[in-house]
Amino acid sequence: MPIPPRPLTTICQNCGWRYTSFPASDALKINVDVFCCCPSCQHTELEIRSASRTEIMRERLSQFFIWPRF
Ligand SMILES: [Zn+2]
């Protein structure tokens, strides 16, 4: 049985860009779940770590509000 991977937070040390992703499987998608460089400033040394509880909650909330309402 596959174990869902933990949410990841990617942080650019250069410009402060950050992104929390919820990988659907352990096959991470480039530029969706993981980034090879910062989409904002193209900095290549990104910090990737497990998302904190606060970041997970904030990201889930923002996704909830982006989704169309029926
Ligand atoms: Zn950056």
PDB file of the backbone (N, CA, C, O) and the ligand in Angstrom, with CONECT records:
HET     ZN  A 101       1
ATOM      1  N   MET A   1       0.849  -1.196   0.000  1.00  0.00           N
ATOM      2  CA  MET A   1       0.000   0.000   0.000  1.00  0.00           C
ATOM      3  C   MET A   1       0.888   1.251   0.000  1.00  0.00           C
ATOM      4  O   MET A   1       1.746   1.404   0.870  1.00  0.00           O
ATOM      5  N   PRO A   2       0.683   2.139  -0.970  1.00  0.00           N
ATOM      6  CA  PRO A   2       1.560   3.316  -1.046  1.00  0.00           C
ATOM      7  C   PRO A   2       1.307   4.287   0.095  1.00  0.00           C
ATOM      8  O   PRO A   2       0.162   4.508   0.489  1.00  0.00           O
ATOM      9  N   ILE A   3       2.359   4.857   0.614  1.00  0.00           N
ATOM     10  CA  ILE A   3       2.243   5.863   1.674  1.00  0.00           C
ATOM     11  C   ILE A   3       2.297   7.240   1.027  1.00  0.00           C
ATOM     12  O   ILE A   3       3.266   7.546   0.332  1.00  0.00           O
ATOM     13  N   PRO A   4       1.281   8.083   1.236  1.00  0.00           N
ATOM     14  CA  PRO A   4       1.334   9.426   0.643  1.00  0.00           C
ATOM     15  C   PRO A   4       2.516  10.203   1.196  1.00  0.00           C
ATOM     16  O   PRO A   4       2.730  10.222   2.408  1.00  0.00           O
ATOM     17  N   PRO A   5       3.275  10.833   0.340  1.00  0.00           N
ATOM     18  CA  PRO A   5       4.427  11.605   0.817  1.00  0.00           C
ATOM     19  C   PRO A   5       3.982  12.822   1.605  1.00  0.00           C
ATOM     20  O   PRO A   5       2.870  13.322   1.436  1.00  0.00           O
ATOM     21  N   ARG A   6       4.853  13.279   2.453  1.00  0.00           N
ATOM     22  CA  ARG A   6       4.539  14.458   3.258  1.00  0.00           C
ATOM     23  C   ARG A   6       4.547  15.711   2.395  1.00  0.00           C
ATOM     24  O   ARG A   6       5.291  15.789   1.418  1.00  0.00           O
ATOM     25  N   PRO A   7       3.713  16.702   2.756  1.00  0.00           N
ATOM     26  CA  PRO A   7       3.749  17.980   2.051  1.00  0.00           C
ATOM     27  C   PRO A   7       5.142  18.607   2.140  1.00  0.00           C
ATOM     28  O   PRO A   7       5.831  18.501   3.155  1.00  0.00           O
ATOM     29  N   LEU A   8       5.526  19.252   1.062  1.00  0.00           N
ATOM     30  CA  LEU A   8       6.854  19.853   0.990  1.00  0.00           C
ATOM     31  C   LEU A   8       6.732  21.359   0.865  1.00  0.00           C
ATOM     32  O   LEU A   8       5.832  21.865   0.196  1.00  0.00           O
ATOM     33  N   THR A   9       7.635  22.067   1.507  1.00  0.00           N
ATOM     34  CA  THR A   9       7.729  23.508   1.317  1.00  0.00           C
ATOM     35  C   THR A   9       9.068  23.807   0.648  1.00  0.00           C
ATOM     36  O   THR A   9      10.124  23.404   1.135  1.00  0.00           O
ATOM     37  N   THR A  10       9.006  24.510  -0.463  1.00  0.00           N
ATOM     38  CA  THR A  10      10.211  24.930  -1.171  1.00  0.00           C
ATOM     39  C   THR A  10      10.398  26.417  -0.940  1.00  0.00           C
ATOM     40  O   THR A  10       9.467  27.202  -1.123  1.00  0.00           O
ATOM     41  N   ILE A  11      11.593  26.804  -0.538  1.00  0.00           N
ATOM     42  CA  ILE A  11      11.871  28.202  -0.219  1.00  0.00           C
ATOM     43  C   ILE A  11      13.076  28.669  -1.021  1.00  0.00           C
ATOM     44  O   ILE A  11      14.105  27.994  -1.068  1.00  0.00           O
ATOM     45  N   CYS A  12      12.937  29.828  -1.650  1.00  0.00           N
ATOM     46  CA  CYS A  12      14.075  30.450  -2.329  1.00  0.00           C
ATOM     47  C   CYS A  12      14.785  31.360  -1.328  1.00  0.00           C
ATOM     48  O   CYS A  12      14.191  32.291  -0.785  1.00  0.00           O
ATOM     49  N   GLN A  13      16.061  31.074  -1.097  1.00  0.00           N
ATOM     50  CA  GLN A  13      16.832  31.865  -0.139  1.00  0.00           C
ATOM     51  C   GLN A  13      17.144  33.253  -0.688  1.00  0.00           C
ATOM     52  O   GLN A  13      17.493  34.166   0.061  1.00  0.00           O
ATOM     53  N   ASN A  14      17.015  33.397  -1.988  1.00  0.00           N
ATOM     54  CA  ASN A  14      17.422  34.642  -2.633  1.00  0.00           C
ATOM     55  C   ASN A  14      16.326  35.703  -2.575  1.00  0.00           C
ATOM     56  O   ASN A  14      16.584  36.841  -2.183  1.00  0.00           O
ATOM     57  N   CYS A  15      15.092  35.332  -2.966  1.00  0.00           N
ATOM     58  CA  CYS A  15      14.045  36.344  -3.057  1.00  0.00           C
ATOM     59  C   CYS A  15      12.907  36.100  -2.070  1.00  0.00           C
ATOM     60  O   CYS A  15      12.001  36.925  -1.953  1.00  0.00           O
ATOM     61  N   GLY A  16      12.948  34.970  -1.357  1.00  0.00           N
ATOM     62  CA  GLY A  16      11.922  34.727  -0.360  1.00  0.00           C
ATOM     63  C   GLY A  16      10.690  34.021  -0.896  1.00  0.00           C
ATOM     64  O   GLY A  16       9.729  33.810  -0.155  1.00  0.00           O
ATOM     65  N   TRP A  17      10.700  33.649  -2.179  1.00  0.00           N
ATOM     66  CA  TRP A  17       9.588  32.896  -2.756  1.00  0.00           C
ATOM     67  C   TRP A  17       9.422  31.580  -2.004  1.00  0.00           C
ATOM     68  O   TRP A  17      10.405  30.908  -1.694  1.00  0.00           O
ATOM     69  N   ARG A  18       8.186  31.219  -1.716  1.00  0.00           N
ATOM     70  CA  ARG A  18       7.981  29.923  -1.085  1.00  0.00           C
ATOM     71  C   ARG A  18       6.724  29.262  -1.620  1.00  0.00           C
ATOM     72  O   ARG A  18       5.784  29.933  -2.046  1.00  0.00           O
ATOM     73  N   TYR A  19       6.724  27.957  -1.593  1.00  0.00           N
ATOM     74  CA  TYR A  19       5.619  27.209  -2.160  1.00  0.00           C
ATOM     75  C   TYR A  19       5.445  25.926  -1.373  1.00  0.00           C
ATOM     76  O   TYR A  19       6.413  25.211  -1.115  1.00  0.00           O
ATOM     77  N   THR A  20       4.218  25.637  -0.996  1.00  0.00           N
ATOM     78  CA  THR A  20       3.916  24.385  -0.308  1.00  0.00           C
ATOM     79  C   THR A  20       3.162  23.479  -1.268  1.00  0.00           C
ATOM     80  O   THR A  20       2.128  23.869  -1.811  1.00  0.00           O
ATOM     81  N   SER A  21       3.670  22.276  -1.478  1.00  0.00           N
ATOM     82  CA  SER A  21       3.028  21.348  -2.405  1.00  0.00           C
ATOM     83  C   SER A  21       2.567  20.103  -1.666  1.00  0.00           C
ATOM     84  O   SER A  21       3.129  19.712  -0.643  1.00  0.00           O
ATOM     85  N   PHE A  22       1.526  19.497  -2.217  1.00  0.00           N
ATOM     86  CA  PHE A  22       0.993  18.259  -1.654  1.00  0.00           C
ATOM     87  C   PHE A  22       1.154  17.169  -2.709  1.00  0.00           C
ATOM     88  O   PHE A  22       0.232  16.921  -3.487  1.00  0.00           O
ATOM     89  N   PRO A  23       2.294  16.530  -2.742  1.00  0.00           N
ATOM     90  CA  PRO A  23       2.524  15.516  -3.775  1.00  0.00           C
ATOM     91  C   PRO A  23       1.470  14.414  -3.708  1.00  0.00           C
ATOM     92  O   PRO A  23       1.139  13.920  -2.630  1.00  0.00           O
ATOM     93  N   ALA A  24       0.942  14.032  -4.888  1.00  0.00           N
ATOM     94  CA  ALA A  24      -0.097  13.005  -4.928  1.00  0.00           C
ATOM     95  C   ALA A  24       0.501  11.614  -4.800  1.00  0.00           C
ATOM     96  O   ALA A  24      -0.176  10.680  -4.373  1.00  0.00           O
ATOM     97  N   SER A  25       1.757  11.477  -5.166  1.00  0.00           N
ATOM     98  CA  SER A  25       2.433  10.193  -5.019  1.00  0.00           C
ATOM     99  C   SER A  25       3.906  10.480  -4.747  1.00  0.00           C
ATOM    100  O   SER A  25       4.325  11.637  -4.706  1.00  0.00           O
ATOM    101  N   ASP A  26       4.689   9.416  -4.562  1.00  0.00           N
ATOM    102  CA  ASP A  26       6.105   9.669  -4.310  1.00  0.00           C
ATOM    103  C   ASP A  26       6.866   9.916  -5.614  1.00  0.00           C
ATOM    104  O   ASP A  26       8.072  10.162  -5.601  1.00  0.00           O
ATOM    105  N   ALA A  27       6.145   9.849  -6.746  1.00  0.00           N
ATOM    106  CA  ALA A  27       6.752  10.267  -8.011  1.00  0.00           C
ATOM    107  C   ALA A  27       6.533  11.769  -8.151  1.00  0.00           C
ATOM    108  O   ALA A  27       5.509  12.211  -8.672  1.00  0.00           O
ATOM    109  N   LEU A  28       7.493  12.540  -7.688  1.00  0.00           N
ATOM    110  CA  LEU A  28       7.337  13.994  -7.657  1.00  0.00           C
ATOM    111  C   LEU A  28       7.408  14.571  -9.066  1.00  0.00           C
ATOM    112  O   LEU A  28       8.244  14.172  -9.876  1.00  0.00           O
ATOM    113  N   LYS A  29       6.514  15.517  -9.340  1.00  0.00           N
ATOM    114  CA  LYS A  29       6.510  16.154 -10.650  1.00  0.00           C
ATOM    115  C   LYS A  29       7.345  17.434 -10.609  1.00  0.00           C
ATOM    116  O   LYS A  29       7.164  18.293  -9.747  1.00  0.00           O
ATOM    117  N   ILE A  30       8.258  17.530 -11.562  1.00  0.00           N
ATOM    118  CA  ILE A  30       9.107  18.718 -11.648  1.00  0.00           C
ATOM    119  C   ILE A  30       8.244  19.938 -11.968  1.00  0.00           C
ATOM    120  O   ILE A  30       7.361  19.884 -12.824  1.00  0.00           O
ATOM    121  N   ASN A  31       8.509  21.012 -11.280  1.00  0.00           N
ATOM    122  CA  ASN A  31       7.795  22.285 -11.430  1.00  0.00           C
ATOM    123  C   ASN A  31       6.341  22.224 -10.965  1.00  0.00           C
ATOM    124  O   ASN A  31       5.581  23.170 -11.171  1.00  0.00           O
ATOM    125  N   VAL A  32       5.957  21.114 -10.340  1.00  0.00           N
ATOM    126  CA  VAL A  32       4.651  21.043  -9.697  1.00  0.00           C
ATOM    127  C   VAL A  32       4.864  20.760  -8.214  1.00  0.00           C
ATOM    128  O   VAL A  32       4.381  21.491  -7.350  1.00  0.00           O
ATOM    129  N   ASP A  33       5.593  19.689  -7.939  1.00  0.00           N
ATOM    130  CA  ASP A  33       5.877  19.326  -6.551  1.00  0.00           C
ATOM    131  C   ASP A  33       7.270  19.791  -6.125  1.00  0.00           C
ATOM    132  O   ASP A  33       7.483  20.197  -4.983  1.00  0.00           O
ATOM    133  N   VAL A  34       8.185  19.724  -7.041  1.00  0.00           N
ATOM    134  CA  VAL A  34       9.552  20.171  -6.752  1.00  0.00           C
ATOM    135  C   VAL A  34      10.019  21.099  -7.867  1.00  0.00           C
ATOM    136  O   VAL A  34       9.561  21.006  -9.006  1.00  0.00           O
ATOM    137  N   PHE A  35      10.925  21.981  -7.524  1.00  0.00           N
ATOM    138  CA  PHE A  35      11.410  22.963  -8.485  1.00  0.00           C
ATOM    139  C   PHE A  35      12.924  22.864  -8.583  1.00  0.00           C
ATOM    140  O   PHE A  35      13.621  22.708  -7.580  1.00  0.00           O
ATOM    141  N   CYS A  36      13.412  22.957  -9.803  1.00  0.00           N
ATOM    142  CA  CYS A  36      14.868  22.923  -9.976  1.00  0.00           C
ATOM    143  C   CYS A  36      15.435  24.332  -9.831  1.00  0.00           C
ATOM    144  O   CYS A  36      16.614  24.494  -9.516  1.00  0.00           O
ATOM    145  N   CYS A  37      14.608  25.349 -10.058  1.00  0.00           N
ATOM    146  CA  CYS A  37      15.056  26.715  -9.812  1.00  0.00           C
ATOM    147  C   CYS A  37      13.839  27.565  -9.460  1.00  0.00           C
ATOM    148  O   CYS A  37      12.697  27.181  -9.714  1.00  0.00           O
ATOM    149  N   CYS A  38      14.105  28.714  -8.879  1.00  0.00           N
ATOM    150  CA  CYS A  38      13.026  29.590  -8.437  1.00  0.00           C
ATOM    151  C   CYS A  38      12.285  30.162  -9.645  1.00  0.00           C
ATOM    152  O   CYS A  38      12.924  30.742 -10.523  1.00  0.00           O
ATOM    153  N   PRO A  39      10.952  30.020  -9.719  1.00  0.00           N
ATOM    154  CA  PRO A  39      10.205  30.579 -10.847  1.00  0.00           C
ATOM    155  C   PRO A  39      10.188  32.097 -10.832  1.00  0.00           C
ATOM    156  O   PRO A  39       9.838  32.730 -11.828  1.00  0.00           O
ATOM    157  N   SER A  40      10.564  32.678  -9.708  1.00  0.00           N
ATOM    158  CA  SER A  40      10.530  34.128  -9.586  1.00  0.00           C
ATOM    159  C   SER A  40      11.858  34.768 -10.001  1.00  0.00           C
ATOM    160  O   SER A  40      11.861  35.742 -10.754  1.00  0.00           O
ATOM    161  N   CYS A  41      12.990  34.230  -9.517  1.00  0.00           N
ATOM    162  CA  CYS A  41      14.280  34.875  -9.784  1.00  0.00           C
ATOM    163  C   CYS A  41      15.302  33.923 -10.394  1.00  0.00           C
ATOM    164  O   CYS A  41      16.450  34.307 -10.620  1.00  0.00           O
ATOM    165  N   GLN A  42      14.891  32.673 -10.665  1.00  0.00           N
ATOM    166  CA  GLN A  42      15.760  31.665 -11.316  1.00  0.00           C
ATOM    167  C   GLN A  42      16.926  31.212 -10.439  1.00  0.00           C
ATOM    168  O   GLN A  42      17.844  30.557 -10.931  1.00  0.00           O
ATOM    169  N   HIS A  43      16.904  31.545  -9.172  1.00  0.00           N
ATOM    170  CA  HIS A  43      17.919  31.076  -8.234  1.00  0.00           C
ATOM    171  C   HIS A  43      17.828  29.549  -8.141  1.00  0.00           C
ATOM    172  O   HIS A  43      16.730  29.000  -8.045  1.00  0.00           O
ATOM    173  N   THR A  44      18.974  28.866  -8.170  1.00  0.00           N
ATOM    174  CA  THR A  44      18.930  27.404  -8.252  1.00  0.00           C
ATOM    175  C   THR A  44      19.097  26.702  -6.908  1.00  0.00           C
ATOM    176  O   THR A  44      18.848  25.501  -6.799  1.00  0.00           O
ATOM    177  N   GLU A  45      19.518  27.444  -5.884  1.00  0.00           N
ATOM    178  CA  GLU A  45      19.705  26.790  -4.598  1.00  0.00           C
ATOM    179  C   GLU A  45      18.485  26.998  -3.722  1.00  0.00           C
ATOM    180  O   GLU A  45      18.387  27.968  -2.972  1.00  0.00           O
ATOM    181  N   LEU A  46      17.564  26.064  -3.839  1.00  0.00           N
ATOM    182  CA  LEU A  46      16.309  26.169  -3.104  1.00  0.00           C
ATOM    183  C   LEU A  46      16.343  25.244  -1.903  1.00  0.00           C
ATOM    184  O   LEU A  46      16.914  24.154  -1.945  1.00  0.00           O
ATOM    185  N   GLU A  47      15.727  25.701  -0.849  1.00  0.00           N
ATOM    186  CA  GLU A  47      15.621  24.876   0.352  1.00  0.00           C
ATOM    187  C   GLU A  47      14.312  24.102   0.271  1.00  0.00           C
ATOM    188  O   GLU A  47      13.246  24.690   0.092  1.00  0.00           O
ATOM    189  N   ILE A  48      14.398  22.793   0.400  1.00  0.00           N
ATOM    190  CA  ILE A  48      13.198  21.966   0.383  1.00  0.00           C
ATOM    191  C   ILE A  48      13.115  21.224   1.703  1.00  0.00           C
ATOM    192  O   ILE A  48      14.056  20.544   2.113  1.00  0.00           O
ATOM    193  N   ARG A  49      11.983  21.366   2.356  1.00  0.00           N
ATOM    194  CA  ARG A  49      11.826  20.676   3.641  1.00  0.00           C
ATOM    195  C   ARG A  49      10.365  20.292   3.818  1.00  0.00           C
ATOM    196  O   ARG A  49       9.497  20.749   3.074  1.00  0.00           O
ATOM    197  N   SER A  50      10.109  19.465   4.788  1.00  0.00           N
ATOM    198  CA  SER A  50       8.737  19.096   5.092  1.00  0.00           C
ATOM    199  C   SER A  50       7.977  20.330   5.548  1.00  0.00           C
ATOM    200  O   SER A  50       8.492  21.130   6.330  1.00  0.00           O
ATOM    201  N   ALA A  51       6.751  20.484   5.061  1.00  0.00           N
ATOM    202  CA  ALA A  51       5.950  21.637   5.427  1.00  0.00           C
ATOM    203  C   ALA A  51       5.549  21.546   6.897  1.00  0.00           C
ATOM    204  O   ALA A  51       5.258  20.470   7.418  1.00  0.00           O
ATOM    205  N   SER A  52       5.543  22.694   7.538  1.00  0.00           N
ATOM    206  CA  SER A  52       5.106  22.726   8.934  1.00  0.00           C
ATOM    207  C   SER A  52       3.583  22.676   8.983  1.00  0.00           C
ATOM    208  O   SER A  52       2.909  22.864   7.970  1.00  0.00           O
ATOM    209  N   ARG A  53       3.063  22.424  10.151  1.00  0.00           N
ATOM    210  CA  ARG A  53       1.622  22.332  10.318  1.00  0.00           C
ATOM    211  C   ARG A  53       0.934  23.633   9.899  1.00  0.00           C
ATOM    212  O   ARG A  53      -0.128  23.612   9.277  1.00  0.00           O
ATOM    213  N   THR A  54       1.541  24.744  10.242  1.00  0.00           N
ATOM    214  CA  THR A  54       0.975  26.051   9.895  1.00  0.00           C
ATOM    215  C   THR A  54       0.940  26.243   8.381  1.00  0.00           C
ATOM    216  O   THR A  54      -0.054  26.711   7.827  1.00  0.00           O
ATOM    217  N   GLU A  55       2.037  25.875   7.722  1.00  0.00           N
ATOM    218  CA  GLU A  55       2.105  26.036   6.266  1.00  0.00           C
ATOM    219  C   GLU A  55       1.089  25.141   5.568  1.00  0.00           C
ATOM    220  O   GLU A  55       0.478  25.545   4.579  1.00  0.00           O
ATOM    221  N   ILE A  56       0.907  23.931   6.077  1.00  0.00           N
ATOM    222  CA  ILE A  56      -0.069  23.014   5.486  1.00  0.00           C
ATOM    223  C   ILE A  56      -1.462  23.606   5.600  1.00  0.00           C
ATOM    224  O   ILE A  56      -2.236  23.591   4.643  1.00  0.00           O
ATOM    225  N   MET A  57      -1.773  24.127   6.782  1.00  0.00           N
ATOM    226  CA  MET A  57      -3.102  24.683   7.019  1.00  0.00           C
ATOM    227  C   MET A  57      -3.342  25.902   6.133  1.00  0.00           C
ATOM    228  O   MET A  57      -4.403  26.034   5.522  1.00  0.00           O
ATOM    229  N   ARG A  58      -2.344  26.796   6.066  1.00  0.00           N
ATOM    230  CA  ARG A  58      -2.491  28.009   5.267  1.00  0.00           C
ATOM    231  C   ARG A  58      -2.686  27.659   3.793  1.00  0.00           C
ATOM    232  O   ARG A  58      -3.522  28.254   3.113  1.00  0.00           O
ATOM    233  N   GLU A  59      -1.914  26.693   3.305  1.00  0.00           N
ATOM    234  CA  GLU A  59      -1.989  26.325   1.901  1.00  0.00           C
ATOM    235  C   GLU A  59      -3.336  25.672   1.585  1.00  0.00           C
ATOM    236  O   GLU A  59      -3.935  25.954   0.548  1.00  0.00           O
ATOM    237  N   ARG A  60      -3.805  24.812   2.467  1.00  0.00           N
ATOM    238  CA  ARG A  60      -5.102  24.164   2.239  1.00  0.00           C
ATOM    239  C   ARG A  60      -6.213  25.211   2.220  1.00  0.00           C
ATOM    240  O   ARG A  60      -7.137  25.124   1.412  1.00  0.00           O
ATOM    241  N   LEU A  61      -6.123  26.203   3.110  1.00  0.00           N
ATOM    242  CA  LEU A  61      -7.119  27.267   3.151  1.00  0.00           C
ATOM    243  C   LEU A  61      -7.101  28.081   1.860  1.00  0.00           C
ATOM    244  O   LEU A  61      -8.155  28.389   1.304  1.00  0.00           O
ATOM    245  N   SER A  62      -5.906  28.430   1.383  1.00  0.00           N
ATOM    246  CA  SER A  62      -5.821  29.252   0.180  1.00  0.00           C
ATOM    247  C   SER A  62      -6.330  28.463  -1.019  1.00  0.00           C
ATOM    248  O   SER A  62      -6.962  29.035  -1.907  1.00  0.00           O
ATOM    249  N   GLN A  63      -6.067  27.167  -1.060  1.00  0.00           N
ATOM    250  CA  GLN A  63      -6.592  26.363  -2.165  1.00  0.00           C
ATOM    251  C   GLN A  63      -8.110  26.293  -2.088  1.00  0.00           C
ATOM    252  O   GLN A  63      -8.800  26.326  -3.107  1.00  0.00           O
ATOM    253  N   PHE A  64      -8.615  26.197  -0.873  1.00  0.00           N
ATOM    254  CA  PHE A  64     -10.060  26.137  -0.684  1.00  0.00           C
ATOM    255  C   PHE A  64     -10.725  27.397  -1.235  1.00  0.00           C
ATOM    256  O   PHE A  64     -11.784  27.324  -1.859  1.00  0.00           O
ATOM    257  N   PHE A  65     -10.102  28.552  -1.002  1.00  0.00           N
ATOM    258  CA  PHE A  65     -10.723  29.801  -1.432  1.00  0.00           C
ATOM    259  C   PHE A  65     -10.525  30.062  -2.921  1.00  0.00           C
ATOM    260  O   PHE A  65     -11.268  30.840  -3.521  1.00  0.00           O
ATOM    261  N   ILE A  66      -9.526  29.416  -3.521  1.00  0.00           N
ATOM    262  CA  ILE A  66      -9.306  29.592  -4.967  1.00  0.00           C
ATOM    263  C   ILE A  66     -10.317  28.746  -5.755  1.00  0.00           C
ATOM    264  O   ILE A  66     -10.755  29.139  -6.836  1.00  0.00           O
ATOM    265  N   TRP A  67     -10.672  27.610  -5.213  1.00  0.00           N
ATOM    266  CA  TRP A  67     -11.572  26.717  -5.939  1.00  0.00           C
ATOM    267  C   TRP A  67     -12.903  27.395  -6.219  1.00  0.00           C
ATOM    268  O   TRP A  67     -13.417  28.141  -5.385  1.00  0.00           O
ATOM    269  N   PRO A  68     -13.460  27.130  -7.406  1.00  0.00           N
ATOM    270  CA  PRO A  68     -14.775  27.712  -7.724  1.00  0.00           C
ATOM    271  C   PRO A  68     -15.849  27.187  -6.785  1.00  0.00           C
ATOM    272  O   PRO A  68     -15.810  26.037  -6.346  1.00  0.00           O
ATOM    273  N   ARG A  69     -16.783  28.033  -6.494  1.00  0.00           N
ATOM    274  CA  ARG A  69     -17.868  27.635  -5.598  1.00  0.00           C
ATOM    275  C   ARG A  69     -19.106  27.295  -6.400  1.00  0.00           C
ATOM    276  O   ARG A  69     -19.379  27.916  -7.428  1.00  0.00           O
ATOM    277  N   PHE A  70     -19.839  26.331  -5.942  1.00  0.00           N
ATOM    278  CA  PHE A  70     -21.044  25.887  -6.671  1.00  0.00           C
ATOM    279  C   PHE A  70     -22.282  26.255  -5.892  1.00  0.00           C
ATOM    280  O   PHE A  70     -23.395  25.971  -6.333  1.00  0.00           O
TER     281      PHE A  70
HETATM  282 ZN    ZN A 101      13.845  33.402  -5.962  1.00  0.00          ZN2+
END
